[in-house]
Amino acid sequence: MGTSLAGSHADPQRWWLATSSLPGVHESGIFRTDDKGASWERLEAKLPGGESFASLCAHRKGQVLVALTMGGDTLVSRDGGDSWQSEDLTEGRAVLKLALLGDDLIFQPQSEGVLYAVRDAAGEPQPPEALEFLESGQFVFAWDAAGRTVGAVVLGAKGGLVISRDAGASWEAPRKSLYGGSVVVRTDGTSDQILHQASAITQLDNGDGVFQRVKRPGDLVADFCLLPGGGWLAADRVHGLYSTTNWQTFTRKGVPAASVTALAVTEEAVLAGTETGLLRASLPVEGPDWQSPGGLFISGNHVVDMDAWAENPSLVWRTRRINLTCAAERSDDAGMTWQQRGQWPDAVFAVHIHPLDPDRVMHSFGYLNNGTEVLGVRTTNDSGNSWSEHDHGRFYLGLAADPADAEGNGVWMASHTNGLYYSADFGETWEKKTSHEASAVLHTGAGTGTGRLLIGGDTIRYSDDGGTTFHPARIEHTPDPLRVVAFAQHDGTLYAATASIWYPGNPPVITAGHGVLRSRDNGSTWHDASGNLPTLDVRALAVDPAGRHLYAGLQGGSVHRLAL
């Protein structure tokens, strides 16, 4: 996972990237590219055990780099990244944030609300000196720096936005109207520009010393950068990436790297349920501009699961967590609009539509009643006008129809570490089939009763006798342990999504997900089919009704597709 990117003004082709560690996948490190990111070289920047890089800054000429660790230590390279040394530039102070301004280093200690400067840090570093701009009782709440400009949000009496345009040597009077919030400072090499955000107000100094109120593309803009040809890029951590030249109109350049927890594909669109809401792209998907029906929010809008009705894929049901409540919702127009069909103060999980009747729906749930857990399924026979609650004593992560039941009432229910269960009456009663771990379930039959039953958990298992006995599948070239969280099938080929594992212990067992697995023999053997997928957990799979693509939803990696 990249955490910080720094470039060289002397060589626009050269960039450095600091990455944080991802247990079971990769260690933290620093990488360099000399071709604008087409290829990367890992540099020899050694870290103490368990440490990770937090950020990285580069001198304008590209020779001196300073990397900051999560623990607040600094590593320095004075040869463009070829070699690194631990240098105590801060006289023992653990650092929260730092920036190179020309030859000088500006930093804030972790335990202090003040800023320090190390003059000539790029040459012969001087002892750190506190920057004198705070009055008694004031402290730095947020700050940023670029070029020779420092912008600091100061809290306390007579606070506001305080600006230095000479690397902290002198300071302008506080702008009391710009109080609290955050500040971003960027430079194009000739002028430094400052953007201040507080609440719903954003104001920009475009290099002339005058702040003017501007629009912004979303409510959660996390960063900005200047474009070489003029204009800005604005990154909203929920809504995506936008470009603007006037801060009045915005062009969307990409969707967020969302954590996709649910997928559904209709004849008209791909629906991606995320932790911040729903993203929708019309088919065929030809660009990055996804719609967000109902809006996206940083919290309280988590789409947990979705199910499209096979007879009419434009009819979709979903479960959604909304702040302290949860809901079941229905769409009849491929996700453009939704109608709430029930709301409860508890947790909801998987959702399943009766294969013969879209008004009959089941979802799994869990809540506390006077300190006692109530876990099971809710069902409706009238599209959510009324619901029946069935306490099974366990929650279910996966629900799948039994094709062998001509009435459509048979449902397979995967209950993670509790095992696999079966209901012949649409959730009213149940029977246990196996104690094997079951986070996902799939029946490959097409109504003939001759299909195979598969469960995914710590491995993949299959049954040819209706769940009486299970056999472990053979998974080629994939190390143990494994966690399978979703299945999909198309034209006799099966697919399985894998996610990371963390088991407590000494030492703990930590492994990354292994992407997407594929089986061409009805689930007996599996092999890797991840291709160029990022090394992230795959949380959801779906095939479009026309069978053109398999879609995969990734944890922190948005949606990817594979042509079928």
C-alpha positions as CSV (number, residue, x, y, z in Angstrom):
1,M,0.0,0.0,0.0
2,G,1.5,3.4,-1.0
3,T,1.6,6.0,1.7
4,S,3.7,8.8,0.3
5,L,4.9,9.9,-3.2
6,A,7.6,12.4,-3.8
7,G,9.1,13.7,-7.1
8,S,12.2,15.5,-8.4
9,H,12.0,19.0,-9.9
10,A,15.3,18.3,-11.6
11,D,14.1,15.1,-13.3
12,P,10.3,14.8,-13.9
13,Q,10.7,11.2,-14.8
14,R,12.0,10.3,-11.3
15,W,9.7,9.6,-8.4
16,W,10.0,7.9,-5.0
17,L,7.2,5.9,-3.2
18,A,7.2,4.9,0.4
19,T,4.9,2.0,1.3
20,S,3.5,0.9,4.6
21,S,3.6,-2.8,5.6
22,L,0.8,-5.2,4.9
23,P,1.0,-8.3,7.1
24,G,1.3,-11.5,5.1
25,V,1.8,-9.6,1.8
26,H,4.8,-7.3,1.9
27,E,7.1,-5.3,4.2
28,S,7.3,-1.5,4.3
29,G,9.8,-0.1,1.8
30,I,10.9,2.7,-0.5
31,F,10.8,2.4,-4.3
32,R,12.1,4.5,-7.1
33,T,11.0,5.0,-10.7
34,D,12.9,6.7,-13.5
35,D,10.2,6.3,-16.1
36,K,7.1,8.0,-14.4
37,G,6.0,4.8,-12.8
38,A,6.3,2.3,-15.7
39,S,8.8,0.3,-13.6
40,W,9.9,0.5,-10.0
41,E,13.1,-0.5,-8.1
42,R,13.1,-1.3,-4.4
43,L,15.7,0.7,-2.5
44,E,17.9,-0.6,0.3
45,A,16.2,1.4,3.1
46,K,16.4,-0.8,6.2
47,L,13.9,-0.5,9.0
48,P,13.9,-1.9,12.6
49,G,11.7,-4.9,13.0
50,G,8.0,-4.2,13.1
51,E,8.5,-0.6,11.9
52,S,6.8,0.9,8.8
53,F,7.3,4.1,6.7
54,A,4.8,6.9,7.3
55,S,5.9,9.5,4.8
56,L,8.6,10.7,2.5
57,C,9.8,14.1,1.2
58,A,12.4,15.0,-1.4
59,H,14.7,18.0,-2.0
60,R,13.8,20.0,-5.2
61,K,17.0,18.8,-6.9
62,G,16.3,15.1,-6.0
63,Q,19.5,14.2,-4.3
64,V,18.3,14.5,-0.6
65,L,15.4,12.5,0.7
66,V,14.0,12.2,4.2
67,A,11.8,9.3,5.2
68,L,9.6,9.3,8.3
69,T,8.7,6.1,10.2
70,M,5.5,5.4,12.1
71,G,7.6,5.6,15.3
72,G,8.8,9.1,14.4
73,D,12.4,8.4,13.4
74,T,14.0,9.8,10.2
75,L,16.1,8.0,7.6
76,V,18.0,10.2,5.1
77,S,19.5,9.6,1.7
78,R,21.9,12.0,0.2
79,D,22.4,10.2,-3.1
80,G,18.9,10.0,-4.6
81,G,18.0,6.9,-2.6
82,D,21.0,4.6,-3.4
83,S,21.9,4.5,0.3
84,W,20.1,5.4,3.5
85,Q,21.3,6.4,7.0
86,S,19.6,7.1,10.3
87,E,20.3,10.8,11.0
88,D,19.1,12.5,14.2
89,L,18.1,15.8,12.6
90,T,15.6,16.5,15.4
91,E,17.8,16.0,18.5
92,G,15.8,13.0,19.7
93,R,12.3,14.3,19.1
94,A,9.9,11.7,17.6
95,V,8.4,13.4,14.5
96,L,4.7,13.6,13.6
97,K,5.1,15.3,10.2
98,L,7.9,16.9,8.2
99,A,8.6,18.7,4.9
100,L,11.6,19.9,3.0
101,L,11.4,23.6,1.9
102,G,14.4,24.3,-0.2
103,D,17.4,23.3,1.8
104,D,15.5,23.5,5.1
105,L,13.5,20.8,7.0
106,I,10.3,21.8,8.8
107,F,8.9,19.3,11.3
108,Q,6.4,18.9,14.2
109,P,7.2,16.6,17.1
110,Q,4.7,14.0,18.1
111,S,4.2,15.4,21.6
112,E,4.3,19.1,20.8
113,G,2.0,21.6,19.0
114,V,4.9,23.7,17.7
115,L,7.0,23.7,14.5
116,Y,10.8,23.4,14.3
117,A,13.2,24.2,11.4
118,V,16.5,22.4,10.7
119,R,18.3,25.0,8.5
120,D,20.5,23.7,5.7
121,A,19.2,20.1,6.3
122,A,20.1,19.3,2.7
123,G,23.7,20.4,3.2
124,E,25.2,20.8,6.7
125,P,22.3,20.5,9.1
126,Q,22.0,23.0,11.9
127,P,20.4,22.3,15.3
128,P,16.6,22.5,15.2
129,E,15.1,25.8,16.2
130,A,11.5,26.5,17.2
131,L,9.7,28.8,14.8
132,E,8.5,31.9,16.7
133,F,4.9,32.6,15.7
134,L,2.8,31.3,18.5
135,E,1.4,33.3,21.4
136,S,0.8,32.0,24.9
137,G,-1.8,29.3,25.0
138,Q,-1.7,28.7,21.2
139,F,-0.8,25.4,19.5
140,V,-0.5,24.1,15.9
141,F,-3.6,22.0,15.0
142,A,-2.7,21.3,11.4
143,W,-0.1,22.5,8.9
144,D,1.3,21.9,5.4
145,A,4.2,23.3,3.4
146,A,5.5,23.4,-0.1
147,G,8.0,25.6,-2.1
148,R,8.9,28.2,0.6
149,T,5.5,28.5,2.1
150,V,4.2,27.2,5.4
151,G,0.5,27.3,6.3
152,A,-0.4,26.5,9.9
153,V,-3.9,26.3,11.5
154,V,-3.4,27.7,15.0
155,L,-5.9,27.1,17.8
156,G,-6.2,29.2,20.9
157,A,-6.8,32.9,21.6
158,K,-6.3,35.0,18.5
159,G,-5.7,31.9,16.4
160,G,-6.4,31.3,12.8
161,L,-4.5,30.5,9.6
162,V,-0.9,31.7,9.9
163,I,1.3,31.9,6.9
164,S,5.0,32.1,6.3
165,R,6.4,32.6,2.7
166,D,10.0,32.2,3.6
167,A,10.3,28.8,5.3
168,G,9.3,30.1,8.7
169,A,11.7,33.0,9.0
170,S,8.8,35.5,9.2
171,W,5.0,35.2,9.5
172,E,2.0,37.2,8.4
173,A,-0.7,38.2,10.9
174,P,-3.2,35.4,11.7
175,R,-6.3,35.2,9.4
176,K,-8.9,34.9,12.1
177,S,-11.6,34.2,9.6
178,L,-9.9,31.0,8.6
179,Y,-10.1,29.2,12.0
180,G,-9.8,25.5,12.6
181,G,-10.1,22.9,9.8
182,S,-7.1,21.9,7.6
183,V,-4.7,23.5,5.1
184,V,-3.1,22.3,1.9
185,V,-0.1,24.0,0.4
186,R,1.1,23.2,-3.2
187,T,3.6,24.8,-5.6
188,D,4.0,24.8,-9.4
189,G,7.6,26.0,-9.0
190,T,6.8,29.7,-9.6
191,S,4.1,30.4,-7.0
192,D,2.8,28.7,-3.9
193,Q,-1.0,28.2,-3.5
194,I,-2.9,27.6,-0.2
195,L,-6.2,26.0,0.3
196,H,-8.1,26.1,3.6
197,Q,-11.0,23.9,4.5
198,A,-13.3,24.2,7.5
199,S,-16.7,22.6,7.8
200,A,-18.3,23.1,4.4
201,I,-16.3,26.1,3.4
202,T,-13.2,26.0,1.2
203,Q,-11.1,29.0,0.4
204,L,-8.2,29.3,-2.0
205,D,-5.2,31.7,-2.1
206,N,-4.2,31.3,-5.8
207,G,-0.7,32.8,-5.2
208,D,-1.8,36.4,-4.9
209,G,-2.3,36.5,-1.1
210,V,-6.1,36.8,-1.4
211,F,-8.4,34.0,-0.2
212,Q,-11.6,33.4,-2.2
213,R,-14.3,30.9,-1.4
214,V,-14.5,28.1,-4.0
215,K,-16.6,25.0,-4.5
216,R,-15.3,21.5,-4.0
217,P,-16.4,18.2,-5.6
218,G,-17.3,16.4,-2.4
219,D,-17.6,16.8,1.3
220,L,-14.5,14.8,2.1
221,V,-11.8,16.2,-0.1
222,A,-8.6,14.8,1.4
223,D,-5.9,16.2,-0.9
224,F,-5.2,18.5,-3.9
225,C,-2.4,18.8,-6.4
226,L,-1.5,21.3,-9.1
227,L,-1.6,20.0,-12.7
228,P,1.5,20.9,-14.9
229,G,-0.7,22.4,-17.6
230,G,-2.8,24.4,-15.2
231,G,-5.7,23.5,-12.9
232,W,-6.0,21.2,-10.0
233,L,-6.7,17.6,-9.1
234,A,-9.0,17.1,-6.1
235,A,-9.1,13.7,-4.3
236,D,-12.2,13.0,-2.3
237,R,-11.7,9.8,-0.3
238,V,-15.3,8.8,-0.9
239,H,-16.4,10.3,-4.2
240,G,-13.2,9.9,-6.2
241,L,-10.8,12.0,-8.2
242,Y,-11.7,15.2,-10.0
243,S,-10.0,17.9,-12.1
244,T,-10.9,21.6,-12.2
245,T,-9.5,24.8,-13.7
246,N,-11.8,27.2,-12.0
247,W,-13.0,25.6,-8.8
248,Q,-16.6,25.9,-10.1
249,T,-16.9,23.0,-12.5
250,F,-15.3,19.5,-12.0
251,T,-14.6,16.6,-14.3
252,R,-14.5,13.2,-12.6
253,K,-11.2,11.4,-13.3
254,G,-11.8,8.2,-11.4
255,V,-13.8,6.4,-8.8
256,P,-12.5,5.8,-5.3
257,A,-10.5,2.8,-4.4
258,A,-13.4,1.6,-2.4
259,S,-13.8,-1.5,-0.4
260,V,-16.4,-3.4,-2.4
261,T,-18.4,-5.7,-0.1
262,A,-21.2,-6.7,-2.5
263,L,-21.7,-7.0,-6.3
264,A,-24.7,-7.4,-8.6
265,V,-24.8,-7.3,-12.3
266,T,-28.1,-6.5,-14.2
267,E,-28.7,-6.4,-17.9
268,E,-28.2,-2.6,-17.7
269,A,-25.5,-2.0,-15.1
270,V,-22.9,-3.1,-12.6
271,L,-23.7,-2.4,-9.0
272,A,-20.9,-2.2,-6.4
273,G,-21.9,-2.0,-2.8
274,T,-19.2,-0.4,-0.7
275,E,-18.7,0.7,2.9
276,T,-19.8,4.2,1.9
277,G,-22.7,3.5,-0.4
278,L,-23.6,2.2,-3.8
279,L,-21.6,2.8,-7.1
280,R,-23.4,2.1,-10.4
281,A,-21.9,1.9,-13.9
282,S,-24.1,1.4,-17.0
283,L,-23.1,-1.5,-19.3
284,P,-20.9,-1.6,-21.2
285,V,-18.5,0.0,-18.7
286,E,-16.4,2.4,-20.9
287,G,-14.9,4.9,-18.4
288,P,-14.3,5.7,-14.8
289,D,-17.5,7.8,-14.2
290,W,-19.7,5.7,-11.9
291,Q,-22.9,7.0,-10.5
292,S,-23.8,7.0,-6.8
293,P,-27.6,6.7,-6.5
294,G,-28.5,8.0,-3.0
295,G,-25.1,9.6,-2.4
296,L,-21.9,8.4,-0.8
297,F,-21.0,9.0,2.9
298,I,-18.0,8.2,5.0
299,S,-20.1,6.3,7.5
300,G,-23.6,5.0,7.9
301,N,-24.1,3.8,4.4
302,H,-22.6,0.3,4.2
303,V,-24.1,-1.9,1.5
304,V,-23.6,-5.4,3.0
305,D,-25.0,-7.7,0.4
306,M,-27.1,-7.7,-2.9
307,D,-29.0,-10.3,-4.8
308,A,-30.4,-9.9,-8.4
309,W,-33.4,-12.0,-9.3
310,A,-32.4,-14.4,-12.1
311,E,-35.7,-14.1,-14.0
312,N,-35.4,-10.3,-14.2
313,P,-31.9,-9.1,-13.2
314,S,-33.1,-5.5,-13.0
315,L,-34.9,-6.4,-9.8
316,V,-32.4,-6.3,-7.0
317,W,-32.6,-6.6,-3.2
318,R,-29.9,-5.4,-0.8
319,T,-29.1,-5.2,2.9
320,R,-27.7,-2.0,4.2
321,R,-26.3,-0.6,7.5
322,I,-27.4,3.0,8.1
323,N,-25.7,4.5,11.2
324,L,-27.3,2.6,14.1
325,T,-29.9,0.8,12.1
326,C,-30.1,-1.6,9.2
327,A,-32.5,-2.0,6.3
328,A,-33.7,-4.3,3.5
329,E,-34.3,-2.4,0.3
330,R,-35.6,-3.2,-3.2
331,S,-34.9,-1.7,-6.6
332,D,-36.9,-2.4,-9.8
333,D,-34.8,-0.3,-12.1
334,A,-31.3,-1.9,-11.9
335,G,-30.2,0.1,-8.8
336,M,-31.2,3.7,-10.0
337,T,-33.8,4.0,-7.2
338,W,-34.4,2.1,-4.0
339,Q,-37.4,1.5,-1.8
340,Q,-36.9,0.7,1.9
341,R,-38.9,-2.5,2.7
342,G,-37.9,-2.9,6.4
343,Q,-35.7,-1.3,9.0
344,W,-34.3,-2.7,12.3
345,P,-31.9,-1.7,15.1
346,D,-29.5,-4.6,14.5
347,A,-27.0,-6.1,12.1
348,V,-27.9,-7.6,8.8
349,F,-25.9,-9.9,6.6
350,A,-26.7,-12.0,3.5
351,V,-29.8,-11.5,1.4
352,H,-31.5,-14.1,-0.9
353,I,-34.5,-13.8,-3.3
354,H,-36.8,-16.8,-3.8
355,P,-36.0,-18.1,-7.3
356,L,-39.7,-18.2,-8.3
357,D,-41.1,-15.1,-6.5
358,P,-39.2,-11.8,-6.1
359,D,-41.7,-10.7,-3.3
360,R,-40.3,-13.6,-1.1
361,V,-37.0,-12.6,0.4
362,M,-34.8,-13.8,3.2
363,H,-31.9,-12.0,5.0
364,S,-29.8,-13.0,7.9
365,F,-29.5,-10.9,11.0
366,G,-28.2,-10.6,14.6
367,Y,-29.0,-8.4,17.6
368,L,-28.9,-8.4,21.4
369,N,-32.1,-8.7,23.4
370,N,-31.5,-8.0,27.1
371,G,-28.0,-9.3,26.8
372,T,-29.0,-12.4,24.9
373,E,-28.0,-12.8,21.2
374,V,-30.8,-13.4,18.7
375,L,-29.4,-14.7,15.4
376,G,-31.1,-16.2,12.4
377,V,-33.1,-15.1,9.4
378,R,-36.1,-12.8,8.5
379,T,-38.4,-13.7,5.7
380,T,-41.1,-11.8,3.9
381,N,-43.8,-13.1,1.5
382,D,-45.2,-9.7,0.5
383,S,-42.1,-7.7,-0.6
384,G,-41.4,-6.4,2.9
385,N,-44.8,-5.3,4.0
386,S,-44.5,-7.8,6.8
387,W,-41.6,-9.9,8.1
388,S,-41.3,-13.1,10.1
389,E,-38.3,-13.6,12.4
390,H,-36.7,-17.0,12.9
391,D,-34.2,-17.4,15.7
392,H,-31.6,-20.0,14.6
393,G,-29.0,-19.2,17.3
394,R,-26.4,-18.4,14.6
395,F,-25.7,-15.8,11.9
396,Y,-25.2,-16.6,8.2
397,L,-22.7,-15.1,5.8
398,G,-24.0,-16.9,2.7
399,L,-27.4,-18.0,1.4
400,A,-28.0,-20.0,-1.8
401,A,-31.1,-21.6,-3.4
402,D,-31.3,-25.4,-3.7
403,P,-31.9,-26.1,-7.4
404,A,-33.2,-29.6,-6.5
405,D,-36.2,-28.1,-4.8
406,A,-38.8,-27.4,-7.5
407,E,-40.9,-25.2,-5.2
408,G,-37.9,-22.9,-4.5
409,N,-38.2,-23.1,-0.7
410,G,-34.9,-24.9,-0.1
411,V,-32.1,-22.7,1.0
412,W,-28.4,-23.5,1.9
413,M,-27.1,-21.4,4.7
414,A,-23.4,-20.9,5.4
415,S,-22.6,-20.0,9.0
416,H,-18.8,-19.5,8.9
417,T,-17.3,-21.5,11.9
418,N,-20.7,-23.0,12.8
419,G,-20.8,-24.9,9.5
420,L,-23.4,-25.4,6.8
421,Y,-27.2,-25.7,7.4
422,Y,-30.2,-26.4,5.3
423,S,-33.8,-25.2,5.4
424,A,-36.5,-26.9,3.4
425,D,-39.2,-24.3,4.2
426,F,-37.5,-20.9,3.4
427,G,-35.9,-20.4,6.8
428,E,-38.6,-21.5,9.3
429,T,-36.8,-24.6,10.4
430,W,-33.2,-25.8,9.8
431,E,-31.0,-28.9,10.0
432,K,-27.2,-29.0,10.3
433,K,-25.3,-30.6,7.4
434,T,-21.6,-30.2,8.4
435,S,-19.4,-28.6,10.9
436,H,-16.8,-27.7,8.3
437,E,-16.1,-24.0,8.1
438,A,-18.6,-22.4,5.6
439,S,-18.4,-18.7,4.8
440,A,-19.8,-19.2,1.2
441,V,-22.0,-21.8,-0.4
442,L,-22.8,-22.6,-4.1
443,H,-24.9,-25.3,-5.7
444,T,-24.0,-25.9,-9.3
445,G,-27.2,-27.7,-10.3
446,A,-29.7,-26.1,-12.7
447,G,-32.9,-27.5,-11.4
448,T,-32.1,-31.2,-12.1
449,G,-30.9,-32.1,-8.7
450,T,-27.7,-33.6,-10.2
451,G,-25.5,-30.6,-9.4
452,R,-22.7,-30.4,-6.9
453,L,-22.8,-28.6,-3.5
454,L,-19.7,-26.5,-2.6
455,I,-18.7,-24.7,0.5
456,G,-15.9,-22.2,1.0
457,G,-14.1,-21.5,4.2
458,D,-10.6,-22.5,5.3
459,T,-10.6,-24.4,2.0
460,I,-13.1,-25.5,-0.6
461,R,-15.1,-28.7,-0.1
462,Y,-17.7,-30.4,-2.3
463,S,-20.5,-32.9,-1.7
464,D,-22.3,-35.1,-4.3
465,D,-24.9,-36.5,-1.9
466,G,-26.8,-33.4,-0.8
467,G,-24.4,-32.4,2.0
468,T,-24.2,-35.7,3.8
469,T,-20.5,-36.1,3.2
470,F,-17.9,-33.5,2.0
471,H,-14.6,-33.9,0.3
472,P,-11.7,-31.4,0.2
473,A,-11.0,-30.1,-3.3
474,R,-7.5,-29.9,-4.6
475,I,-6.2,-26.4,-4.8
476,E,-3.0,-26.1,-7.0
477,H,-0.1,-23.8,-6.3
478,T,-1.8,-22.0,-3.4
479,P,-0.3,-22.1,0.1
480,D,-2.3,-22.8,3.2
481,P,-4.1,-21.5,5.1
482,L,-6.8,-20.2,2.8
483,R,-10.1,-18.4,3.2
484,V,-12.8,-18.5,0.6
485,V,-15.6,-15.9,0.9
486,A,-17.6,-16.0,-2.3
487,F,-18.4,-18.2,-5.4
488,A,-19.6,-17.5,-8.9
489,Q,-20.2,-19.8,-11.9
490,H,-20.6,-19.4,-15.7
491,D,-21.0,-21.9,-18.4
492,G,-19.7,-24.8,-16.3
493,T,-16.7,-22.9,-15.0
494,L,-16.6,-22.1,-11.2
495,Y,-14.8,-19.2,-9.5
496,A,-13.9,-18.6,-5.9
497,A,-12.9,-15.4,-4.1
498,T,-10.2,-15.5,-1.4
499,A,-9.5,-13.1,1.4
500,S,-6.8,-12.7,4.1
501,I,-6.6,-14.6,7.3
502,W,-5.6,-13.6,10.8
503,Y,-5.6,-16.2,13.6
504,P,-4.4,-15.1,17.1
505,G,-1.6,-17.1,18.6
506,N,2.1,-16.9,19.3
507,P,3.1,-16.2,16.6
508,P,-0.2,-15.2,15.0
509,V,-1.1,-16.8,11.6
510,I,-1.4,-14.0,9.0
511,T,-1.7,-14.6,5.3
512,A,-2.9,-12.5,2.4
513,G,-5.8,-13.4,0.1
514,H,-4.9,-15.4,-3.0
515,G,-7.1,-13.6,-5.5
516,V,-9.6,-15.5,-7.6
517,L,-9.5,-19.3,-8.1
518,R,-11.0,-21.2,-11.0
519,S,-12.3,-24.7,-11.5
520,R,-13.1,-26.4,-14.8
521,D,-14.1,-29.8,-13.4
522,N,-17.1,-28.8,-11.2
523,G,-15.1,-27.9,-8.2
524,S,-12.8,-31.0,-7.8
525,T,-9.6,-29.0,-8.6
526,W,-8.8,-25.3,-8.5
527,H,-6.0,-23.1,-9.8
528,D,-5.2,-19.4,-9.6
529,A,-7.0,-17.2,-12.1
530,S,-6.0,-13.8,-10.6
531,G,-4.0,-12.5,-13.6
532,N,-3.1,-8.9,-12.9
533,L,-5.5,-8.4,-9.9
534,P,-3.9,-6.3,-7.1
535,T,-2.8,-8.3,-4.1
536,L,-5.9,-7.4,-2.1
537,D,-8.7,-9.4,-0.6
538,V,-11.5,-10.3,-3.0
539,R,-14.8,-9.8,-1.2
540,A,-17.4,-10.4,-3.9
541,L,-17.9,-12.0,-7.3
542,A,-20.6,-11.6,-9.9
543,V,-21.2,-12.6,-13.6
544,D,-23.2,-10.4,-15.9
545,P,-26.4,-12.0,-17.3
546,A,-25.0,-12.1,-20.8
547,G,-21.9,-13.9,-19.6
548,R,-19.5,-11.4,-21.0
549,H,-17.5,-10.6,-17.8
550,L,-16.7,-11.9,-14.3
551,Y,-16.6,-8.9,-11.9
552,A,-14.6,-9.0,-8.7
553,G,-15.0,-6.5,-5.8
554,L,-11.8,-5.9,-3.8
555,Q,-11.0,-4.7,-0.3
556,G,-9.7,-1.2,-0.9
557,G,-9.3,-1.8,-4.6
558,S,-12.7,-1.1,-6.3
559,V,-14.1,-3.3,-9.1
560,H,-12.1,-5.4,-11.6
561,R,-13.4,-7.5,-14.5
562,L,-12.3,-10.6,-16.4
563,A,-13.6,-11.3,-20.0
564,L,-15.3,-14.7,-20.2
